[in-house]
Amino acid sequence: MTTKPRAVKGKIKIAREMCKACGFCIEHCPKHSIVPASAYNAKGYYPAEFREGECTGCGICAIVCPEAIIEVWRE
């Protein structure tokens, strides 16, 4: 009996008020799980926002973030 490997699920948290909307995380996310928010933050930027979906928790978004405001978890 062959079992399929379990898909790794990930989740990220972005500090909305600290995001300066550089777009690096959006551009580098291989699963397109990060999008620009529809409302701006207190500083007047449209911050990045996590969209539930196929995130694997790869951590690329946290690595490319110049502000280091993204936390990544894997299930």
C-alpha positions as CSV (number, residue, x, y, z in Angstrom):
1,M,0.0,0.0,0.0
2,T,1.4,3.3,-1.1
3,T,0.5,6.5,0.8
4,K,0.7,9.9,-0.6
5,P,3.0,12.3,1.2
6,R,1.1,14.8,3.2
7,A,1.0,18.3,1.7
8,V,2.8,20.8,3.9
9,K,0.5,23.7,4.8
10,G,1.9,27.1,5.8
11,K,0.6,30.3,7.3
12,I,2.2,33.7,7.5
13,K,1.5,36.8,9.6
14,I,2.4,40.3,8.3
15,A,2.7,43.3,10.6
16,R,0.3,45.4,8.7
17,E,1.1,48.7,10.3
18,M,4.9,48.3,9.7
19,C,4.6,47.2,6.0
20,K,5.8,49.8,3.5
21,A,4.3,48.0,0.5
22,C,7.7,47.3,-1.3
23,G,6.0,44.3,-3.0
24,F,9.0,42.0,-2.6
25,C,7.0,39.3,-0.8
26,I,4.2,39.5,-3.4
27,E,6.6,39.2,-6.3
28,H,8.6,36.3,-4.8
29,C,5.8,34.1,-3.4
30,P,5.8,30.9,-5.5
31,K,2.1,30.2,-4.6
32,H,0.8,33.7,-5.0
33,S,-0.5,33.7,-1.5
34,I,0.3,37.3,-0.8
35,V,-1.6,40.2,-2.3
36,P,-1.8,44.0,-1.8
37,A,-4.4,45.0,0.7
38,S,-7.5,47.0,-0.5
39,A,-7.2,49.6,2.3
40,Y,-4.1,51.5,3.4
41,N,-2.4,51.4,6.8
42,A,-1.8,54.3,9.2
43,K,1.4,55.3,7.2
44,G,-0.6,55.6,3.9
45,Y,0.7,52.4,2.3
46,Y,-1.3,49.5,0.9
47,P,0.4,46.7,2.9
48,A,0.9,43.2,1.8
49,E,-1.8,40.8,3.0
50,F,-1.9,37.0,3.3
51,R,-4.5,35.2,1.2
52,E,-5.4,31.8,2.5
53,G,-4.6,29.2,0.0
54,E,-1.7,27.0,-1.1
55,C,1.0,28.5,1.2
56,T,3.6,25.9,2.0
57,G,5.5,27.9,4.6
58,C,8.6,28.1,2.4
59,G,9.7,31.3,4.1
60,I,10.8,33.2,1.0
61,C,8.6,36.1,1.8
62,A,10.2,36.5,5.3
63,I,13.7,36.3,3.7
64,V,13.1,39.0,1.1
65,C,11.2,41.4,3.4
66,P,13.6,44.3,4.1
67,E,11.6,45.3,7.2
68,A,11.6,41.7,8.7
69,I,8.0,41.9,9.6
70,I,6.7,38.5,8.3
71,E,6.4,35.5,10.5
72,V,6.0,32.0,8.9
73,W,4.6,28.8,10.4
74,R,4.3,25.3,9.0
75,E,1.7,22.7,10.0
